[in-house]
């Protein structure tokens, strides 16, 4: 087809997609849904392998279902709890996970776990089914949903790890790790990588061990002795996680993170920080001096809600601080959040 024919074909496709959306009754985010439909149609010629198409098909189904499941609870903050499915119920780690689940739910948070046994069961036991989500994964062994969550509507079972991981990160406001195997370390490293590179929002990441335990101390020593010493990470990256053997301290780290800080959003070249209480002019001056190393472009200043945020109804009632962030120094930005929470 020549260019004119291609344009005519595209116009007809767009028209048909709009008709399909209207036939379905319309709904949220129609332009984005139209783009998803058009991308799916392009796969008719672009992707020949049936297995590749099945991955896309299953991923969309799983994510749509999971997002729908979490939507009614969007106004409640959530903590993802990771740890070994093999942890015994009489172990100190299990009891700590029960204790943490109870205390964090009492602080107003819901919990998300992988829905299996061990630490996952303990987290649900402490929080109770009413405050729990389960993100299960189909495995040929050891990953059956625990009895607390198995019949709950807030349970979703995934075929793919990547859709499950995305759901955890997307809906978590904090992450807590108890000792575990490859899966626990994988979840921890992924969360750290995503925060370090700005591919997920910053959130508290807390590693809890039993009082005399060395699991996370040994891990931390490896990070410092090999990654930091060999300059494979920056010193500020160590601020992305906390080690503790106290559930009270873990709850304090998480709740203090949201004492004043609420959320962030990039609007063009500005990083907009939503707060519960605005900083004083003197505090803004101090931020510009103390965090000059991460500023690129505009300095810290209090702003009104941006038109982009108004259009999306994105926490428009909250005070805002904005600056030109270098989009690289996320360990330093984590330190900035601690300062904002001290106001």
Steps between C-alpha positions, in 0.01 A plus 500: 500500500612858435503766773147620419362147523681438828356818650151407385538152648623639831209744512254217440663289773478788748134547411424131552684498833298800619183315397607194698563713809157660466344157448660387825346800673812714531688548824827619650809601302345445156798640298738264678270203449470589131880494474514156665245367250694645207826349630327162529382524139855573383607167649301328224792571267787596733508190724478155346591275794186387682685469831605865487141609442381278786739681734346835407148361527556345843688802635218739408240270655695457821579868541145610421359263761761596761453874450123458527547307825713775657296796373242511786786527750699771318466741792669265748875464517642150471815314603635202308652230720753258351674203660543127475201273441695234691523690830356284779217628716705453820798702374586850630473640146143373465397652830660832405309501170173439686586781739592737220182421303290580805683822587509640148128432452432675830691797354245511216686308228388194308745222416576321175678166497558222249210316665702186574624345823781597735559874530212571260256310721642676806445845349138416426454346843614819666306742280185289467318418178314832496832688473674257265560453127643185345704500178549130436711337228434168328785262587520122483587491871469686834296799379142423595309794644497495878169438680465861616483643146408202279125577494532878525401723207828689543699205364634492145705218349758578232656285233797730445743633756541828313129589521500401867808712572350797321186468712705494821701809407205688352284466811759507779575801716771313691684168476608279789737207456546213741771235448426290193639326195559600140150641463530733799839628387366542147211713623734707716756561227232587248343754735841655567586509130171662404532767769869563428424557130178694548284232340278479806407751765711514813362316801633355825679167458559334836685174567398328823703230673460322832676672795816288477474439125775572249314439173463867397819612674692253284318621191572862591868420557517348151343812349746728681812283452447422132248736338582819687874449543538423129291807413226292339245703697509844661520559877157665486349177362537349846224739610251307287465227764496454878598204720331427830410217737208693650148497359430825686794662324383363165154650548656830608719517187198443276258737672758778534567483127145629446499743792511801263603354164211375289605426141685630194440556132710629214336786310723580203840595649372540856477241771187589695496385863159483667509569875256515789653825626689754287854601598573852619703737280794450733473123461489533121818707509665229709395232252652696212826521691514147643384316188657718231685192372179340364348813345500538123321811382243655731567518872261385772187711518144467627257483206131479429346182362612462138244490215607143424419391854168685493407321178573164665344602835833399650495592871415857405425605860853441632780760531783463251874542482677475164853510360707386206623155607799343327306170474806310613563558872216299651698408809540871571134555424420238763697716745299802385177322593630449853569873523152588370350272764681693771311822417 
